[in-house]
Amino acid sequence: MEKKKMGLIYDSQKCFSRFLKYEFKEHFSFDVYKNFKNFDDELDKYAFMLFVVYSDQELIDLLRIYRRGVPLIVSTLN
């Protein structure tokens, strides 16, 4: 069995992340965060990061954690 790629999802309301986990469960394994209080700063294990932005504070969190080299997808839902 092929090892699934890891994805990091930041979704404070966990709506979009539930959908992604269900839709892509055969191809990816996801770590979902509502905030980064318990994040270990280990980005090398992720194939991509997806940020769902609902407020200005979440943009600040994005800037705090983003590093070059990890593909990034940003979605805004207003």
Backbone hydrogen bonds in HBPLUS format (Angstrom, degrees):
<---DONOR---> <-ACCEPTOR-->    atom                        ^
c    i                          cat <-CA-CA->   ^        H-A-AA   ^      H-
h    n   atom  resd res      DA  || num        DHA   H-A  angle D-A-AA Bond
n    s   type  num  typ     dist DA aas  dist angle  dist       angle   num
A0029-SER N   A0005-LYS O   2.85 MM  24  6.11 160.8  1.89 156.6 160.8     1
A0047-ALA N   A0006-MET O   2.73 MM  41  5.63 169.3  1.74 154.5 156.4     2
A0007-GLY N   A0029-SER O   2.87 MM  22  6.23 145.5  1.99 152.9 160.4     3
A0031-ASP N   A0007-GLY O   2.92 MM  24  6.33 155.9  1.97 163.4 171.1     4
A0008-LEU N   A0048-PHE O   3.07 MM  40  6.45 166.0  2.09 151.2 155.0     5
A0050-LEU N   A0008-LEU O   2.78 MM  42  6.20 155.1  1.84 160.7 169.4     6
A0009-ILE N   A0031-ASP O   2.87 MM  22  6.17 166.4  1.89 163.6 165.1     7
A0033-TYR N   A0009-ILE O   2.83 MM  24  6.22 157.8  1.87 162.8 170.3     8
A0010-TYR N   A0050-LEU O   2.84 MM  40  6.25 162.9  1.87 163.9 168.5     9
A0052-VAL N   A0010-TYR O   2.87 MM  42  6.08 164.7  1.90 174.2 175.5    10
A0011-ASP N   A0033-TYR O   2.97 MM  22  6.25 153.2  2.04 161.2 169.9    11
A0014-LYS N   A0011-ASP O   3.14 MM   3  5.04 147.7  2.25 101.0 110.7    12
A0020-LEU N   A0016-PHE O   3.05 MM   4  6.37 163.9  2.07 153.8 157.7    13
A0021-LYS N   A0017-SER O   2.92 MM   4  6.05 166.5  1.94 152.0 155.6    14
A0022-TYR N   A0018-ARG O   3.10 MM   4  6.25 155.2  2.16 145.4 151.6    15
A0023-GLU N   A0019-PHE O   2.88 MM   4  6.05 172.3  1.88 159.6 161.9    16
A0024-PHE N   A0020-LEU O   2.95 MM   4  5.86 163.6  1.98 154.4 157.4    17
A0027-HIS N   A0024-PHE O   3.08 MM   3  5.53 147.7  2.19 112.8 121.8    18
A0028-PHE N   A0024-PHE O   2.95 MM   4  5.89 158.7  1.99 169.7 176.4    19
A0039-PHE N   A0036-PHE O   3.48 MM   3  4.90 170.1  2.49  95.9  97.3    20
A0046-TYR N   A0043-LEU O   3.16 MM   3  5.68 166.6  2.18 118.3 122.5    21
A0049-MET N   A0071-PRO O   2.86 MM  22  6.27 149.4  1.96 156.4 166.5    22
A0073-ILE N   A0049-MET O   2.87 MM  24  6.24 150.9  1.96 154.5 164.1    23
A0051-PHE N   A0073-ILE O   2.84 MM  22  6.27 162.3  1.87 164.5 168.3    24
A0075-SER N   A0051-PHE O   2.80 MM  24  6.16 162.0  1.84 166.4 171.3    25
A0053-VAL N   A0075-SER O   2.71 MM  22  6.04 166.3  1.72 167.3 171.7    26
A0077-LEU N   A0053-VAL O   3.35 MM  24  6.56 158.1  2.40 154.2 157.7    27
A0059-LEU N   A0056-ASP O   3.04 MM   3  5.20 129.3  2.31 100.2 113.7    28
A0060-ILE N   A0056-ASP O   3.22 MM   4  6.66 147.7  2.33 147.1 155.7    29
A0061-ASP N   A0057-GLN O   3.06 MM   4  6.46 151.0  2.15 144.3 152.2    30
A0062-LEU N   A0058-GLU O   2.97 MM   4  6.21 150.1  2.06 139.6 147.6    31
A0063-LEU N   A0059-LEU O   3.01 MM   4  6.32 160.4  2.05 149.2 153.1    32
A0064-ARG N   A0060-ILE O   3.02 MM   4  6.21 144.1  2.15 143.0 153.1    33
A0065-ILE N   A0061-ASP O   3.16 MM   4  6.38 145.4  2.28 148.1 155.2    34
A0066-TYR N   A0062-LEU O   2.95 MM   4  5.83 152.1  2.03 157.3 163.8    35
